[in-house]
Structures are given as structure tokens and as C-alpha cells.
Amino acid sequence: MATFSVQPPLSNVQAELLKLFSVDLPDSQLLELKRVMAKFLMERARDKADAIWDEKGYSDDKLKQILD
């Protein structure tokens, strides 16, 4: 894999993804990579939602009240 320096405004994630994009992956590996990235982002979103839920003191009963 080639090494290169990337200047801002790219984030560290963008720079790493650009390095990865220089590799030609078979479709099956590309699909696996997409799933890994989706799972990573889903877990971060769930963690953030859980933190907000706890911070606000929500409960299942409170959610039912809001939805009714």
C-alpha cells in the first residue's frame, strides 16, 4: 500500500479511507467492508442514543406516554 501525506481539510478517517480505496478489493470483500463500517457506525449511534436516554432519565413507560 502506498504511503502519502494528506493535508487538511480531510479528517483522519477520510485519509485512511483514501488509503484503503487505492486497493482493488473483490466484490465479496468490499461488501464485507461495507458491513463492518455500517456496524461500527450503528454501534456508535446506539451508544449515543443510550447516553441521551440515560441523561434524560427516560424509561419504557415514559416512551409509551410520549407515543400515546
C-alpha positions as CSV (number, residue, x, y, z in Angstrom):
1,M,0.0,0.0,0.0
2,A,1.4,3.4,-0.9
3,T,2.1,5.9,1.8
4,F,1.3,9.5,1.3
5,S,0.6,12.6,3.3
6,V,-2.8,14.2,3.1
7,Q,-3.3,17.9,4.2
8,P,-6.5,19.3,5.8
9,P,-9.4,19.7,5.3
10,L,-9.6,15.9,5.2
11,S,-10.3,14.2,8.5
12,N,-8.2,11.3,9.8
13,V,-11.0,9.0,8.8
14,Q,-11.2,10.3,5.3
15,A,-7.4,10.0,4.9
16,E,-7.5,6.3,6.0
17,L,-10.4,5.6,3.7
18,L,-8.5,7.1,0.8
19,K,-5.6,4.8,1.5
20,L,-8.0,1.9,1.5
21,F,-9.5,3.0,-1.8
22,S,-6.2,2.5,-3.5
23,V,-6.6,-1.2,-3.1
24,D,-8.8,-3.0,-5.6
25,L,-11.0,-5.4,-3.5
26,P,-13.1,-8.2,-4.8
27,D,-16.8,-7.5,-4.5
28,S,-17.2,-10.0,-1.7
29,Q,-14.5,-8.2,0.4
30,L,-16.0,-4.8,-0.5
31,L,-19.4,-6.0,0.8
32,E,-17.7,-7.3,4.0
33,L,-16.0,-3.9,4.5
34,K,-19.3,-2.0,4.0
35,R,-20.9,-4.2,6.6
36,V,-18.1,-3.6,9.1
37,M,-18.3,0.1,8.6
38,A,-22.1,0.1,8.9
39,K,-21.9,-2.0,12.1
40,F,-19.3,0.4,13.5
41,L,-21.5,3.5,12.8
42,M,-24.6,1.8,14.1
43,E,-22.9,0.9,17.4
44,R,-21.7,4.5,17.8
45,A,-25.2,5.8,17.1
46,R,-26.8,3.3,19.6
47,D,-24.2,4.3,22.3
48,K,-25.1,8.0,21.8
49,A,-28.8,7.3,21.9
50,D,-28.4,5.2,25.1
51,A,-26.4,8.0,26.7
52,I,-29.1,10.6,25.8
53,W,-31.8,8.2,27.1
54,D,-30.0,7.8,30.4
55,E,-29.2,11.6,30.6
56,K,-32.9,12.5,30.1
57,G,-34.0,9.8,32.6
58,Y,-36.3,8.1,30.1
59,S,-38.0,4.8,30.7
60,D,-40.2,2.4,28.7
61,D,-43.2,3.9,30.5
62,K,-42.1,7.5,29.5
63,L,-41.7,6.4,25.9
64,K,-45.2,4.9,25.9
65,Q,-46.6,8.2,27.2
66,I,-44.8,10.1,24.5
67,L,-46.1,7.8,21.8
68,D,-49.7,7.8,23.0
